[in-house]
Amino acid sequence: MGFSLEKAVDLLKRSLSLNSPHHVQWMITRKCNYKCKDCSVWKNQTNEPEISTEDVKIGLDILRDLGVVEIVFSGGNPLLRDDIGEIVSYASKYFVTTVYDNGSMALKKIDELRDADFVAISIDSLNPEKNDYIKGVHGAFKTAMEAIERLTEEGILVVVSTTISQMNLDEIVNLTNYFTERGVPVLYCLYSYDTPSESHLFGIGKKNSEFEFKDRKATAKLFEELLHLKRKKPGVFITERTLVALIEFFLNNRRIWKCKALQNFFMIDHHGRVAGCHLKRPVASIFELPELWKSEKFERLREAYSKCRDCTYLCYIFYSLHSNFPGTTEILLDNLNNIKFVLSKIYNRRLVNQSFVSAGR
């Protein structure tokens, strides 16, 4: 689907809403085929039934009515679902749709990914051996790089997602330059880990001393370097406000944001259960959201979450800093160079897709 005029107008209308959750991350599977050292998902896999394709579509309709602008499909690895192509195709009609892959499945599911707005491929080091060590799978780097090259050739918008940690702190600027100079944007995660709890929606981060930030000044310096880099070139997918917040956090241990979980963003798991973030207990099913979104129960939860200081997951920081219409506007203004960069990619994708159709493939 990609971006059409109709979709753009629909997204604009929803982004103007002052009391809508603009971002949702849907962990539609717990299945994962990698053994990443900083993650616990692969250790906690189950064979439980996952939410059906039709129920995902019903859920997406509900999210659209709520005013959601952006959907991120993650997991586990969402590409391990047999119905991922149908889900992505449906979601991309109404949302800015991003699909995450650890780099292992995209080559096998190119046709299922054609409608995605972005496909995020995870790479944490340009050193193949180091990247494979982090991913826990031999050949992970080679497969991911092949996927990036092939998807780009096919006109699919690829971004590299890298998790910043103490292990790769000194590589991030070089990694960013390497990919942006090749026309591939880079977005960032920040190593964090879950505290032990049975009430989480979904366990993700695993405590590992190799990844924990030991040099806070060096970490702050990295974000200063990314700030300078962002001002010089397109493809650095993080806002200046987020970088400033991270510098302040690592230099002075001060949070200049309040969590907007269950306000500007929330999470959905593979059963269709909803939580403010993956660290909190489920509070509803997706089918209950229309009646609960403006309820006193949710208002009390929002107030409680706004005081939470339990994590430094970068996506939660980002969507807490940039909330509702003012935040969306700020993101757009901050990323004018990136928007031009993406629009050129979309134009090229259309040319590739037209050739694809003409060839009868």
Sequence and secondary structure as in RCSB ss.txt:
>XXXX:A:sequence
MGFSLEKAVDLLKRSLSLNSPHHVQWMITRKCNYKCKDCSVWKNQTNEPEISTEDVKIGLDILRDLGVVEIVFSG
GNPLLRDDIGEIVSYASKYFVTTVYDNGSMALKKIDELRDADFVAISIDSLNPEKNDYIKGVHGAFKTAMEAIER
LTEEGILVVVSTTISQMNLDEIVNLTNYFTERGVPVLYCLYSYDTPSESHLFGIGKKNSEFEFKDRKATAKLFEE
LLHLKRKKPGVFITERTLVALIEFFLNNRRIWKCKALQNFFMIDHHGRVAGCHLKRPVASIFELPELWKSEKFER
LREAYSKCRDCTYLCYIFYSLHSNFPGTTEILLDNLNNIKFVLSKIYNRRLVNQSFVSAGR
>XXXX:A:secstr
    HHHHHHHHHHHT SSS  EEEEE     S   TTB GGGG        HHHHHHHHHHHHHHT  EEEEES
S GGGSTTHHHHHHHHTTTSEEEEEE SSSGGGGHHHHTT SEEEEE   SSHHHHHHHHTSTTHHHHHHHHHHH
HHHTT  EEEEEEE TTTGGGHHHHHHHHHTTT  EEEEE       SS S   B   TTTS   HHHHHHHHHH
HHHHHHHSTTEES HHHHHHHHHHHHH        BTTTEEEE TTSEEESSTTS   EEGGGHHHHTTSHHHHH
HHHHHTT  S   HHHHHHHHS HHHHHHHHHHHTHHHHHHHHHHHHHHHHHHHHHHHTT 
